[in-house]
Amino acid sequence: MHDTSALVTALSAALRQRGWLMATAESCTGGLIAGACTDLAGSSDWFERGFVSYSNQAKTEMLGVDAALIATHGAVSEAVALAMSLGAVAHSRAQCSLSVTGVAGPGGGSPAKPVGTVWFGWNVNGQADAECLQLPGDRAAVRQATLQHALAGLLQRLSAASA
């Protein structure tokens, strides 16, 4: 488990070094990631905006996620996580983004997508990828682990992009 404030500080430094802005597209975390980023003083230098697209309609309206994509794959899917991360950049001035969509619980899970299933999307300078994790714990634990993994994943991809 990473320390959230240390992750945000490192992410801030990486983005400032490039002169880049980031955006977030959040579903299951409901803005926790944007909140963690903006807890750091001076975040307006590198945090451009956050989209809380909790409903499927919000994903379509705010981020341009194709409704047919959601109907075909479900909101909690690789395709939607990727589309959310791409949409966050397309609808902002950011050069990179992260997205999260998942089942935080305690309800809402299914055999195919049990509680704790979270899809992450990252987009760094046009290169997008996604990852799925099955996170343990209650709603708060799933959301906190999602927050930290999303930030760590963006930091990792920024570091790799500069190598």
C-alpha positions as CSV (number, residue, x, y, z in Angstrom):
1,M,0.0,0.0,0.0
2,H,1.4,3.4,-1.0
3,D,1.0,6.6,1.0
4,T,-1.5,8.7,-0.9
5,S,0.1,12.1,-0.2
6,A,3.5,10.7,-1.2
7,L,2.0,9.5,-4.5
8,V,0.4,12.8,-5.2
9,T,3.6,14.7,-4.4
10,A,5.6,12.5,-6.8
11,L,2.9,12.7,-9.5
12,S,2.9,16.5,-9.1
13,A,6.7,16.6,-9.6
14,A,6.5,14.4,-12.6
15,L,3.8,16.5,-14.2
16,R,5.5,19.8,-13.4
17,Q,8.7,18.6,-14.9
18,R,7.0,18.0,-18.2
19,G,4.7,21.1,-18.0
20,W,1.7,18.7,-18.3
21,L,-1.8,18.7,-16.9
22,M,-3.8,15.7,-15.9
23,A,-7.5,14.9,-15.7
24,T,-9.4,12.2,-13.9
25,A,-12.5,10.2,-15.0
26,E,-14.0,8.6,-11.9
27,S,-16.9,6.3,-11.4
28,C,-16.6,4.0,-8.3
29,T,-14.4,6.5,-6.4
30,G,-16.9,9.4,-6.9
31,G,-14.2,12.1,-7.0
32,L,-11.8,10.8,-4.3
33,I,-8.9,10.8,-6.7
34,A,-9.5,14.4,-7.8
35,G,-9.9,15.3,-4.1
36,A,-6.6,13.6,-3.2
37,C,-4.8,15.5,-6.0
38,T,-6.3,18.9,-5.1
39,D,-5.4,18.4,-1.4
40,L,-1.9,19.3,-2.4
41,A,-1.3,23.1,-2.4
42,G,-0.4,24.3,-5.9
43,S,-2.2,21.5,-7.6
44,S,-3.8,24.0,-10.1
45,D,-0.4,24.0,-11.8
46,W,-0.8,20.3,-12.9
47,F,-4.4,19.2,-12.1
48,E,-6.7,20.4,-14.9
49,R,-10.0,18.8,-14.1
50,G,-11.9,15.8,-12.8
51,F,-15.0,14.1,-14.2
52,V,-17.2,12.2,-11.8
53,S,-19.2,10.1,-14.2
54,Y,-21.0,7.8,-11.9
55,S,-23.9,7.0,-14.2
56,N,-23.7,5.5,-17.6
57,Q,-25.4,8.6,-19.0
58,A,-22.7,10.8,-17.4
59,K,-20.0,8.6,-19.0
60,T,-21.6,9.2,-22.4
61,E,-22.5,12.9,-21.9
62,M,-19.3,14.1,-20.1
63,L,-16.6,11.8,-21.6
64,G,-18.1,10.8,-25.0
65,V,-18.2,7.1,-24.1
66,D,-20.3,5.4,-26.7
67,A,-23.5,4.1,-25.2
68,A,-23.3,1.0,-27.4
69,L,-19.9,0.3,-25.8
70,I,-21.4,0.4,-22.4
71,A,-24.4,-1.8,-23.5
72,T,-22.1,-4.4,-25.1
73,H,-19.3,-4.6,-22.4
74,G,-20.9,-3.1,-19.3
75,A,-19.7,0.0,-17.4
76,V,-17.2,-2.1,-15.5
77,S,-15.0,-3.2,-18.5
78,E,-11.7,-2.7,-20.2
79,A,-13.4,-1.0,-23.1
80,V,-15.2,1.6,-20.9
81,A,-12.1,2.3,-18.8
82,L,-10.1,3.0,-21.9
83,A,-12.9,5.2,-23.4
84,M,-13.1,7.1,-20.1
85,S,-9.4,7.8,-20.1
86,L,-9.4,8.9,-23.7
87,G,-12.5,11.0,-23.2
88,A,-11.0,12.8,-20.2
89,V,-8.1,14.0,-22.3
90,A,-10.4,14.8,-25.3
91,H,-12.6,16.9,-23.1
92,S,-9.9,18.8,-21.3
93,R,-6.5,20.5,-21.8
94,A,-4.7,17.6,-20.2
95,Q,-1.9,15.5,-21.7
96,C,-2.6,12.5,-19.5
97,S,-5.5,11.0,-17.5
98,L,-6.6,8.1,-15.4
99,S,-10.0,6.5,-15.2
100,V,-11.6,4.1,-12.8
101,T,-14.8,2.1,-13.1
102,G,-15.7,-0.7,-10.7
103,V,-18.0,-2.4,-8.2
104,A,-17.1,-0.9,-4.8
105,G,-20.0,-2.7,-3.0
106,P,-21.5,-3.9,-0.8
107,G,-24.1,-4.6,-3.5
108,G,-24.0,-4.4,-7.3
109,G,-21.7,-7.4,-7.9
110,S,-22.3,-10.4,-10.1
111,P,-20.6,-13.7,-10.6
112,A,-18.7,-12.3,-13.6
113,K,-17.9,-9.0,-11.9
114,P,-18.0,-9.5,-8.1
115,V,-17.7,-6.7,-5.6
116,G,-14.1,-5.4,-5.7
117,T,-13.7,-5.7,-9.5
118,V,-12.2,-2.4,-10.7
119,W,-11.0,-1.5,-14.2
120,F,-8.3,1.2,-14.5
121,G,-7.5,3.2,-17.6
122,W,-4.5,5.4,-18.2
123,N,-3.7,7.7,-21.1
124,V,-0.3,9.3,-21.3
125,N,0.3,11.5,-24.3
126,G,-2.1,9.4,-26.5
127,Q,-0.9,6.0,-25.3
128,A,-3.8,4.3,-23.5
129,D,-3.9,1.0,-21.6
130,A,-6.1,-0.6,-19.0
131,E,-5.8,-3.1,-16.1
132,C,-8.3,-5.0,-14.0
133,L,-7.9,-5.8,-10.3
134,Q,-10.0,-7.7,-7.8
135,L,-9.6,-5.7,-4.6
136,P,-10.5,-7.1,-1.2
137,G,-12.4,-5.4,1.6
138,D,-15.4,-3.3,2.2
139,R,-16.5,-0.3,0.2
140,A,-14.1,2.1,1.8
141,A,-11.2,-0.3,1.4
142,V,-12.0,-0.9,-2.3
143,R,-12.2,2.8,-3.0
144,Q,-9.0,3.6,-1.1
145,A,-7.1,0.9,-2.9
146,T,-8.5,2.1,-6.2
147,L,-7.4,5.6,-5.5
148,Q,-3.8,4.5,-4.7
149,H,-3.5,2.1,-7.6
150,A,-4.8,4.7,-10.1
151,L,-2.3,7.3,-8.9
152,A,0.6,4.8,-8.8
153,G,-0.3,3.6,-12.3
154,L,-0.2,7.1,-13.8
155,L,3.1,7.9,-12.0
156,Q,4.6,4.6,-13.3
157,R,3.5,5.3,-16.9
158,L,4.8,8.9,-16.8
159,S,8.2,7.6,-15.6
160,A,8.2,5.0,-18.4
161,A,7.3,7.6,-21.0
162,S,10.3,9.7,-20.1
163,A,12.7,6.8,-20.1
